[in-house]
Amino acid sequence: MSSPSGSRSARIQEAEKAMGLRTTADGGPSVPVLALSARAQEVLTAHPRTRDLTASLPRTDTGPLRIALLGPYSSGKSTLIAALLRLPAAEVEDLVDAAPKTLEETPYPWNGVTLVDLPGTLSGDDSHRASAERGVRGADALMIVTTSELPGEAETEAIVRALDADGFADRSVVVVNKMNAENSDREVILDEIRKRLGPFADRVPIVPTDARDFLDATNDVDLTDEERELLASGSGIDALTTELRRIVAPGVSGVRPRAQAYELLRVLADAEEMWHLHGEDLDAVRTAEKVEASLSHAREGVLKALERESEVLAARIRTEGGRIADSVSEKNGTVPTGIATDVAGRLVDSHTDFDISFSSSTRAAYDALTAEFGDVVPEPEEWVNNVNPPEANPATPTKSPLEEAVKKAAEKAAKQGAGKLSEWLRKIATDKEKAAAVADWLNKNKVGQKLLDSGGKVTNGAKKFKPWGKVNATNKVSSWAGKAQWAPMVMGPALDAAVIIKDQSNRMAVDKHRKEIRDHFAHVALQQRDGLVDAGAAHLRGWIADVEDALSDLTRPGGQIGATREAALKEIGSLRDATKRLIEQAAG
């Protein structure tokens, strides 16, 4: 038989006292554990899912310590109780005469504590198993009962779980009953029990007993005194009595707080289990998560396109700046009108390409969300130049009206000097007649009609406008030109020959101004890139917000459940961690 020493018991008591588990002189329960239990009461009461669990929370309890007998059907738990109580023969038969032996928790006062006989955990009756589990949860200490036939796999797992997860390792005794049966080798059986207890073999006393021999020694009148003494001394009941008294020696204030701390952990684990979602709640949360994942995917896709295309645009601006700089004449310091015009067109092309790519990425995100959630998804606002998606097989490539307008302006400006481009664009933006002329020009062909006629509200075919259609088209053209002011800003120094060079005879001055042009275009490239990223991201945020609002009926129930669940689990986890720290401090 193995047994913890008295000095070890003293160390446990000192540790409990140091951590505040023994805080009252009258044997009252632990203040720290009950404080955590009070906090748990508030957290669990806050939601109907966990409200009923509050009945199981530890509360002030100064009643006798409870030692529960845990073991399988026919392990002799009731007979052991009869032996510990020293019952006479008539009362022994009343106690043990039942099938299955014990149907529910049955208490027996013994030496100032209460022995609680639990239903057999392996009786085959689920109600017995549930009753036994409840009894374990309400116990301060355990008497784990098995037999010389040795516990099976399921029984061994139950024993180790009680010692480990349920925290009874230092508040238990393992009783191997019916040890005096024929063909029983005591040392072999005890060695096998130790192996099955694993790391707990040195922490838990193992007591071999034979309760029937002890009862026979007490009640069989035909035995001699010598036979009586032999049976009693070999029954192990006196050794079991000693171990049980040792376990409960610290008293209520030394044992119960540990039991309460572990019961609090079990209640909190039950609370976490209650938050495992099922049925409609689970469907609602999954729907909310699906929407969030889809929106996140859409957002990431558009932002990646935005960053990529803005970098492409910036690179093209720098490239065209290099062309302008290289074209500065060393003879007269001017930029050839043809190059200036071509650069203007290319810069507009690059901006149009950005518009189309960014709009396409947003449209792809919209199409994906619509495929998932239907027509409830709102369409995104058109971006910058109101670029519409091209037809499947257009007769001619679709181009932005801004590109066409600027190229047209550049051709006219070439006759009078490229510097006229900026002025012409400003006139389009501010002069309705100029804008109306551009609208008429655009409406002369199919491509122009398509670009003007977003939503089919502008034209009635070539050279025709719907009522208010020309006004709408004119306003569009004015808007496009206003948004195109970046083009003159980029081109400004390049198109004004007087700014490019002042000293035609100084090659160093030419090189200096070439560098200034490159630097200017590089600076504008960064500004354009950052400005487009910021503007595009703001455009995207607005649309995503609209989508979230449109899908709120789908996401709101699951979002509320998810948020409530997350907050509850966070509170429960905090209580669980605090309780574990309390237990670890006591064990340390």
MARLOBA-45344 format. One record per residue (C-alpha): residue number from 1; x, y, z. Coordinates in Angstrom, 1 decimal, padded with zeros to 4 digits. Example, Ala and Ser with C-alpha at 12.3 -4.5 7.8 and 13.67 -1.06 7.14 Angstrom:
# MARLOBA-45344
n:x:y:z
1:012.3:-004.5:007.8
2:013.7:-001.1:007.1
END
This chain:
# MARLOBA-45344
n:x:y:z
1:000.0:000.0:000.0
2:001.2:003.5:-000.9
3:000.3:006.5:001.2
4:001.3:010.2:001.2
5:003.2:011.3:004.2
6:001.9:013.5:006.9
7:004.5:016.2:006.0
8:003.1:016.3:002.5
9:-000.4:016.9:003.9
10:001.0:019.7:006.0
11:002.6:021.3:002.9
12:-000.7:021.3:001.1
13:-002.4:022.9:004.0
14:000.3:025.6:004.2
15:000.0:026.3:000.4
16:-003.8:026.6:000.7
17:-003.4:029.0:003.6
18:-000.9:031.1:001.7
19:-003.2:031.5:-001.3
20:-006.2:032.4:000.8
21:-008.1:029.2:000.4
22:-008.3:028.9:004.2
23:-009.5:032.4:005.2
24:-011.8:031.9:008.1
25:-011.1:030.4:011.5
26:-014.6:028.9:011.8
27:-014.1:026.5:008.8
28:-015.8:028.9:006.4
29:-015.3:028.5:002.6
30:-012.7:030.3:000.5
31:-013.2:034.0:-000.1
32:-011.3:034.0:-003.5
33:-013.3:031.1:-004.9
34:-016.6:032.5:-003.9
35:-015.6:035.9:-005.3
36:-015.0:034.3:-008.7
37:-018.2:032.3:-008.3
38:-020.1:035.6:-007.7
39:-018.6:037.1:-010.9
40:-019.6:033.9:-012.8
41:-023.1:034.4:-011.5
42:-023.3:037.7:-013.2
43:-021.8:036.5:-016.4
44:-024.0:033.4:-016.7
45:-027.2:035.2:-015.7
46:-026.7:037.7:-018.5
47:-027.9:035.3:-021.2
48:-030.7:032.7:-021.3
49:-028.3:030.1:-022.7
50:-026.3:029.9:-019.5
51:-028.7:031.2:-016.9
52:-029.7:027.7:-015.6
53:-026.1:026.8:-014.9
54:-026.0:029.3:-012.0
55:-027.7:026.8:-009.8
56:-024.5:024.7:-010.0
57:-022.1:027.4:-009.0
58:-020.3:027.1:-005.7
59:-021.8:028.9:-002.8
60:-021.1:029.4:000.9
61:-021.3:025.9:002.4
62:-020.1:025.0:005.9
63:-021.8:021.6:006.1
64:-019.9:018.4:006.6
65:-017.4:017.3:003.9
66:-018.8:014.9:001.4
67:-016.8:011.8:000.3
68:-018.4:010.2:-002.8
69:-017.9:006.6:-003.6
70:-017.3:006.2:-007.3
71:-017.1:002.8:-008.9
72:-018.8:000.3:-011.2
73:-021.8:-001.8:-010.5
74:-021.0:-004.7:-008.2
75:-017.7:-003.3:-007.0
76:-019.0:-003.5:-003.4
77:-019.5:000.2:-002.6
78:-022.5:-000.4:-000.4
79:-020.7:-003.2:001.4
80:-017.7:-000.9:002.0
81:-020.0:001.7:003.6
82:-021.6:-001.0:005.8
83:-018.1:-002.0:006.9
84:-017.0:001.6:007.6
85:-020.2:002.1:009.6
86:-019.7:-001.1:011.5
87:-023.3:-002.1:010.8
88:-024.8:-005.2:012.4
89:-025.9:-008.1:010.2
90:-029.5:-007.1:009.8
91:-028.7:-003.6:008.7
92:-026.0:-004.8:006.4
93:-028.6:-006.8:004.4
94:-031.0:-003.8:004.2
95:-028.2:-001.6:002.9
96:-026.8:-003.9:000.2
97:-030.1:-005.5:-000.9
98:-031.0:-003.7:-004.2
99:-030.6:-004.3:-008.0
100:-028.9:-002.3:-009.4
101:-027.5:-001.8:-005.9
102:-027.9:002.0:-005.6
103:-030.4:003.9:-007.7
104:-029.5:007.5:-006.6
105:-027.1:009.3:-004.3
106:-027.5:008.0:-000.8
107:-025.8:009.8:002.1
108:-024.4:008.2:005.3
109:-023.0:010.2:008.2
110:-019.5:008.9:009.2
111:-017.0:010.4:011.6
112:-018.2:014.0:011.1
113:-018.3:013.7:007.3
114:-020.9:012.3:004.8
115:-020.2:009.2:002.7
116:-022.2:009.5:-000.5
117:-023.0:006.2:-002.2
118:-023.3:006.8:-005.9
119:-025.0:004.7:-008.6
120:-022.7:002.3:-010.4
121:-021.2:004.1:-013.3
122:-021.0:000.9:-015.5
123:-024.5:-000.4:-014.6
124:-025.8:000.1:-018.1
125:-028.3:002.7:-017.0
126:-027.7:006.2:-018.4
127:-029.6:007.8:-015.5
128:-027.3:006.0:-013.1
129:-024.3:007.4:-015.0
130:-025.7:010.9:-014.9
131:-026.5:010.7:-011.2
132:-023.0:009.5:-010.5
133:-021.5:012.4:-012.4
134:-023.6:014.8:-010.4
135:-022.5:013.2:-007.2
136:-018.8:013.6:-008.2
137:-019.4:017.3:-009.0
138:-020.8:017.8:-005.5
139:-018.1:015.9:-003.7
140:-015.3:017.3:-001.6
141:-013.3:014.0:-001.9
142:-013.5:010.7:-003.6
143:-013.3:007.1:-002.6
144:-012.7:005.4:-006.0
145:-013.7:001.8:-005.8
146:-012.6:-001.0:-008.1
147:-012.0:-004.8:-007.5
148:-009.3:-007.4:-007.7
149:-010.6:-008.2:-011.2
150:-009.0:-004.9:-012.2
151:-010.7:-002.0:-013.9
152:-011.4:-002.2:-017.7
153:-010.4:000.4:-020.2
154:-013.6:002.6:-019.8
155:-013.3:002.4:-016.0
156:-009.6:003.3:-016.0
157:-010.3:006.3:-018.2
158:-013.1:007.4:-015.8
159:-010.7:007.1:-012.8
160:-007.9:009.0:-014.5
161:-010.3:011.7:-015.6
162:-011.6:012.1:-012.0
163:-008.0:012.4:-010.7
164:-006.8:014.7:-013.5
165:-009.4:016.9:-015.1
166:-011.8:016.9:-012.1
167:-008.9:017.7:-009.7
168:-009.3:014.9:-007.2
169:-005.7:013.6:-007.2
170:-004.9:015.0:-003.8
171:-008.4:014.4:-002.4
172:-008.9:010.7:-003.3
173:-008.2:007.2:-002.2
174:-008.3:004.2:-004.6
175:-009.9:001.1:-003.0
176:-009.3:-002.3:-004.5
177:-012.1:-004.3:-003.0
178:-012.7:-008.1:-002.9
179:-008.9:-008.5:-002.6
180:-009.2:-011.8:-000.6
181:-011.0:-013.7:-003.3
182:-009.5:-016.9:-004.4
183:-006.6:-016.9:-006.9
184:-005.8:-013.2:-006.2
185:-002.2:-012.3:-006.0
186:-002.1:-009.1:-004.0
187:001.2:-007.7:-005.2
188:000.5:-008.4:-008.9
189:-002.9:-006.7:-008.6
190:-001.6:-003.6:-006.8
191:001.3:-003.3:-009.3
192:-001.2:-003.4:-012.2
193:-003.4:-000.8:-010.5
194:-000.4:001.5:-010.2
195:000.4:001.1:-013.9
196:-003.2:002.0:-014.8
197:-003.1:005.1:-012.6
198:000.0:006.3:-014.5
199:001.4:009.6:-013.1
200:-001.1:009.5:-010.2
201:000.2:006.2:-008.8
202:002.5:008.1:-006.4
203:000.0:010.8:-005.5
204:-003.1:008.7:-004.6
205:-003.1:006.1:-001.8
206:-004.1:002.6:-003.0
207:-005.8:000.5:-000.3
208:-006.6:-003.2:-000.8
209:-009.8:-004.2:001.0
210:-012.3:-007.0:001.4
211:-015.4:-005.4:003.0
212:-017.2:-008.8:003.2
213:-014.4:-010.3:005.3
214:-014.7:-007.4:007.7
215:-018.5:-007.7:008.0
216:-018.1:-011.4:008.6
217:-015.5:-010.8:011.3
218:-017.9:-008.4:012.9
219:-021.2:-010.3:012.6
220:-020.5:-014.0:012.3
221:-021.2:-015.5:015.7
222:-019.6:-018.8:014.8
223:-016.1:-017.4:014.5
224:-013.5:-017.7:017.1
225:-011.8:-014.5:018.4
226:-008.6:-015.5:016.5
227:-010.5:-016.0:013.3
228:-012.4:-012.7:013.9
229:-009.1:-010.9:014.4
230:-007.5:-012.5:011.3
231:-010.4:-011.5:009.0
232:-010.6:-008.0:010.4
233:-006.9:-007.3:010.2
234:-006.7:-008.6:006.6
235:-009.8:-006.8:005.4
236:-008.0:-003.4:005.0
237:-011.0:-001.5:006.5
238:-008.9:000.0:009.3
239:-006.3:001.2:006.8
240:-009.0:002.7:004.7
241:-010.5:004.5:007.7
242:-007.0:005.9:008.4
243:-006.6:007.2:004.8
244:-010.1:008.7:004.7
245:-009.5:010.6:007.9
246:-006.2:011.9:006.6
247:-007.9:013.2:003.4
248:-010.5:015.2:005.4
249:-008.1:016.2:008.2
250:-007.6:019.8:006.9
251:-011.4:020.3:007.5
252:-014.0:022.2:005.5
253:-011.8:025.3:005.1
254:-008.9:023.3:003.8
255:-010.6:020.8:001.5
256:-013.8:022.4:000.2
257:-012.3:025.5:-001.5
258:-010.3:023.2:-003.8
259:-013.5:021.2:-004.6
260:-015.3:024.4:-005.2
261:-012.6:025.8:-007.5
262:-012.8:022.6:-009.6
263:-016.5:022.7:-009.7
264:-016.4:026.3:-010.8
265:-014.1:025.2:-013.7
266:-016.6:022.5:-014.6
267:-019.5:024.9:-014.6
268:-017.5:027.3:-016.8
269:-016.7:024.5:-019.2
270:-020.5:023.7:-019.4
271:-021.1:027.4:-020.1
272:-018.6:027.3:-023.0
273:-020.4:024.2:-024.3
274:-023.7:026.0:-024.1
275:-022.3:028.5:-026.6
276:-021.7:025.9:-029.2
277:-024.3:027.0:-031.8
278:-026.9:024.8:-033.4
279:-029.8:025.1:-035.7
280:-031.0:028.5:-036.7
281:-028.5:030.3:-034.6
282:-025.6:028.4:-036.3
283:-027.1:029.1:-039.7
284:-027.5:032.8:-038.9
285:-023.9:033.1:-037.7
286:-022.6:031.2:-040.7
287:-024.6:033.5:-043.1
288:-023.0:036.5:-041.4
289:-019.6:035.0:-041.6
290:-020.2:034.1:-045.3
291:-021.2:037.7:-046.1
292:-018.2:039.1:-044.3
293:-015.9:036.7:-046.1
294:-017.4:037.6:-049.4
295:-017.1:041.3:-048.8
296:-013.6:040.9:-047.6
297:-012.7:039.0:-050.7
298:-014.4:041.6:-052.9
299:-012.6:044.4:-051.0
300:-009.2:042.8:-051.3
301:-009.6:042.1:-055.0
302:-010.5:045.7:-055.8
303:-007.8:047.2:-053.6
304:-005.2:045.0:-055.3
305:-006.3:046.1:-058.7
306:-006.3:049.7:-057.4
307:-002.7:049.5:-056.2
308:-001.5:047.7:-059.3
309:-003.2:050.0:-061.8
310:-002.1:053.2:-060.0
311:001.5:052.0:-060.1
312:001.1:051.3:-063.9
313:-000.3:054.8:-064.4
314:002.5:056.3:-062.4
315:005.1:054.4:-064.5
316:003.5:055.7:-067.7
317:003.5:059.3:-066.5
318:007.2:059.0:-065.7
319:007.9:057.4:-069.1
320:006.1:060.2:-070.9
321:007.9:062.8:-068.8
322:011.1:061.3:-070.1
323:010.0:061.6:-073.7
324:009.1:065.3:-073.2
325:012.5:065.9:-071.5
326:014.4:064.1:-074.3
327:012.6:066.1:-077.0
328:013.7:069.5:-075.7
329:015.5:071.2:-078.6
330:019.1:072.3:-077.9
331:018.7:074.9:-080.6
332:015.7:076.8:-079.5
333:014.7:075.1:-076.2
334:011.2:074.1:-077.5
335:009.3:070.9:-077.4
336:008.0:069.7:-080.8
337:004.3:070.2:-081.1
338:003.8:066.6:-082.4
339:005.6:065.1:-079.4
340:003.7:067.3:-077.0
341:000.4:066.3:-078.6
342:001.3:062.6:-078.7
343:002.3:062.7:-075.0
344:-001.0:064.4:-074.1
345:-002.9:061.6:-075.9
346:-000.8:058.9:-074.2
347:-001.3:060.5:-070.8
348:-005.1:060.6:-071.3
349:-004.9:057.0:-072.6
350:-003.1:055.9:-069.4
351:-005.7:057.6:-067.3
352:-008.5:056.1:-069.3
353:-006.9:052.6:-069.0
354:-006.8:053.1:-065.2
355:-010.4:054.1:-065.2
356:-011.4:051.0:-067.2
357:-009.3:048.6:-065.1
358:-010.5:049.9:-061.8
359:-014.1:050.0:-063.0
360:-013.7:046.4:-064.3
361:-012.4:045.2:-060.9
362:-015.3:046.8:-059.1
363:-017.7:045.4:-061.6
364:-016.2:041.9:-061.2
365:-016.6:042.3:-057.4
366:-020.2:043.4:-057.9
367:-021.0:040.4:-060.2
368:-019.5:038.0:-057.7
369:-021.6:039.4:-054.8
370:-024.7:039.4:-057.0
371:-024.2:035.8:-057.9
372:-024.1:034.9:-054.2
373:-026.7:037.2:-052.7
374:-028.9:038.3:-055.7
375:-030.2:041.6:-056.9
376:-030.3:043.1:-053.4
377:-026.6:044.0:-053.9
378:-026.5:047.7:-055.0
379:-024.5:048.6:-058.1
380:-021.4:050.7:-057.4
381:-021.3:054.3:-058.5
382:-019.5:054.8:-061.8
383:-015.9:055.8:-061.4
384:-014.3:059.1:-062.6
385:-015.0:059.2:-066.3
386:-018.2:057.1:-066.1
387:-016.5:054.4:-068.2
388:-019.1:051.8:-069.2
389:-018.1:048.2:-069.9
390:-017.5:047.6:-073.6
391:-019.9:045.5:-075.7
392:-018.9:041.9:-076.4
393:-017.8:042.6:-079.9
394:-017.9:046.4:-080.6
395:-017.4:047.6:-084.1
396:-014.6:049.9:-082.9
397:-012.7:049.9:-079.7
398:-014.5:051.7:-076.9
399:-012.6:054.8:-075.8
400:-013.3:057.3:-073.1
401:-014.8:060.6:-074.2
402:-012.1:062.3:-072.2
403:-009.5:060.7:-074.4
404:-011.3:061.7:-077.6
405:-011.9:065.3:-076.4
406:-008.3:065.8:-075.3
407:-007.0:064.4:-078.6
408:-009.3:066.6:-080.5
409:-008.2:069.6:-078.4
410:-004.6:068.7:-079.0
411:-005.1:068.6:-082.8
412:-006.6:072.1:-082.7
413:-004.0:073.3:-080.2
414:-001.2:072.1:-082.5
415:-002.0:074.9:-085.0
416:-001.6:077.6:-082.4
417:000.8:076.0:-080.0
418:000.5:073.0:-077.6
419:000.1:075.4:-074.6
420:-003.5:076.0:-075.8
421:-004.5:072.5:-074.5
422:-005.0:073.6:-070.9
423:-007.0:076.6:-071.8
424:-009.2:074.5:-074.2
425:-010.0:072.0:-071.4
426:-010.9:074.7:-069.0
427:-013.3:076.1:-071.5
428:-015.0:072.7:-071.9
429:-015.4:072.5:-068.1
430:-016.9:076.0:-067.8
431:-018.5:076.8:-071.1
432:-021.7:074.9:-071.8
433:-021.6:075.7:-075.5
434:-018.2:074.1:-075.8
435:-019.4:071.1:-073.8
436:-022.5:070.8:-075.9
437:-020.4:070.8:-079.1
438:-018.3:068.0:-077.8
439:-021.6:066.1:-076.8
440:-022.9:066.5:-080.4
441:-019.5:065.3:-081.8
442:-019.6:062.2:-079.5
443:-023.2:061.4:-080.5
444:-022.3:061.1:-084.2
445:-021.2:057.5:-083.8
446:-022.2:054.3:-082.0
447:-019.2:054.3:-079.7
448:-019.8:057.9:-078.6
449:-023.5:057.1:-078.0
450:-022.6:054.2:-075.8
451:-020.2:056.3:-073.8
452:-022.8:059.1:-073.3
453:-025.8:056.9:-072.8
454:-025.2:055.2:-069.4
455:-028.5:053.7:-068.3
456:-030.2:054.5:-071.6
457:-031.4:058.0:-070.6
458:-029.6:060.2:-073.0
459:-029.8:059.3:-076.7
460:-032.3:058.0:-079.2
461:-029.8:057.0:-081.8
462:-027.2:058.8:-083.9
463:-027.5:062.6:-083.7
464:-030.7:062.4:-081.5
465:-031.2:063.0:-077.8
466:-034.0:062.1:-075.5
467:-035.8:065.0:-073.7
468:-033.2:066.5:-071.4
469:-030.7:064.1:-073.0
470:-028.5:066.8:-074.5
471:-028.5:068.7:-071.2
472:-027.4:065.5:-069.4
473:-024.8:064.8:-072.0
474:-023.5:068.3:-071.8
475:-023.2:068.1:-068.1
476:-021.3:064.8:-068.4
477:-018.8:066.4:-070.8
478:-018.3:069.3:-068.5
479:-017.7:066.9:-065.6
480:-015.3:064.9:-067.7
481:-013.3:067.9:-068.6
482:-013.2:069.2:-065.0
483:-011.9:065.8:-063.8
484:-009.3:066.0:-066.6
485:-007.5:069.0:-065.1
486:-004.7:066.6:-064.1
487:-003.7:066.5:-067.7
488:-002.7:070.2:-068.0
489:-001.2:070.0:-064.5
490:001.1:067.2:-065.7
491:001.8:068.8:-069.0
492:002.1:072.4:-067.8
493:005.9:072.9:-067.8
494:006.3:070.8:-070.8
495:003.9:072.6:-073.0
496:005.0:076.1:-072.1
497:008.2:076.6:-074.2
498:009.1:079.7:-072.3
499:009.3:077.8:-069.0
500:011.4:075.0:-070.4
501:014.5:077.0:-071.3
502:015.7:080.5:-071.0
503:019.3:080.3:-072.2
504:019.4:078.6:-075.5
505:023.2:078.8:-075.7
506:023.8:077.0:-072.4
507:023.8:073.2:-072.8
508:024.0:072.8:-069.0
509:020.8:074.9:-068.7
510:019.1:072.5:-071.2
511:020.2:069.5:-069.2
512:019.1:071.2:-066.0
513:015.6:071.9:-067.4
514:015.4:068.4:-068.8
515:016.0:067.1:-065.3
516:013.4:069.5:-063.9
517:010.9:068.1:-066.4
518:011.7:064.5:-065.4
519:011.5:065.4:-061.7
520:008.2:067.2:-062.2
521:006.7:064.2:-064.0
522:008.1:061.8:-061.3
523:006.5:064.0:-058.6
524:003.2:064.2:-060.4
525:003.3:060.4:-060.9
526:003.6:059.9:-057.1
527:000.8:062.4:-056.5
528:-001.4:060.7:-059.1
529:-000.7:057.3:-057.7
530:-001.4:058.3:-054.1
531:-004.4:060.4:-055.0
532:-005.9:057.6:-057.0
533:-005.3:055.1:-054.3
534:-007.0:057.3:-051.7
535:-009.9:058.3:-054.0
536:-010.4:054.7:-055.2
537:-010.3:053.4:-051.6
538:-012.9:056.0:-050.5
539:-015.0:055.1:-053.5
540:-014.8:051.4:-052.6
541:-015.5:052.0:-048.9
542:-018.7:053.9:-049.8
543:-019.9:051.0:-052.0
544:-019.0:048.3:-049.5
545:-020.9:050.3:-046.9
546:-023.9:050.4:-049.2
547:-023.6:046.6:-049.7
548:-023.4:046.0:-046.0
549:-026.5:048.1:-045.4
550:-028.4:046.2:-048.2
551:-027.4:042.8:-046.7
552:-028.1:043.8:-043.1
553:-031.2:041.7:-042.9
554:-029.1:038.7:-043.7
555:-026.2:039.6:-041.4
556:-027.8:041.4:-038.4
557:-029.2:038.3:-036.6
558:-025.9:036.3:-037.0
559:-023.8:039.4:-036.2
560:-025.7:040.0:-033.0
561:-025.4:036.3:-032.0
562:-021.8:036.2:-032.9
563:-020.9:039.4:-031.0
564:-022.9:038.3:-027.9
565:-021.2:034.8:-028.1
566:-017.8:036.3:-028.4
567:-018.3:038.7:-025.5
568:-019.7:035.9:-023.3
569:-016.9:033.5:-024.1
570:-014.3:036.2:-023.4
571:-015.8:036.7:-019.9
572:-016.1:033.0:-019.3
573:-012.5:032.5:-020.4
574:-011.3:035.2:-018.1
575:-013.0:033.5:-015.1
576:-011.6:030.1:-016.1
577:-008.1:031.5:-016.3
578:-008.4:033.2:-012.9
579:-009.7:030.0:-011.4
580:-006.9:027.9:-012.9
581:-004.3:030.4:-011.5
582:-005.9:030.0:-008.1
583:-005.6:026.2:-008.3
584:-002.1:026.3:-009.6
585:-001.0:028.6:-006.8
586:-002.4:026.1:-004.3
587:-000.7:023.2:-005.9
588:002.6:025.0:-006.3
END
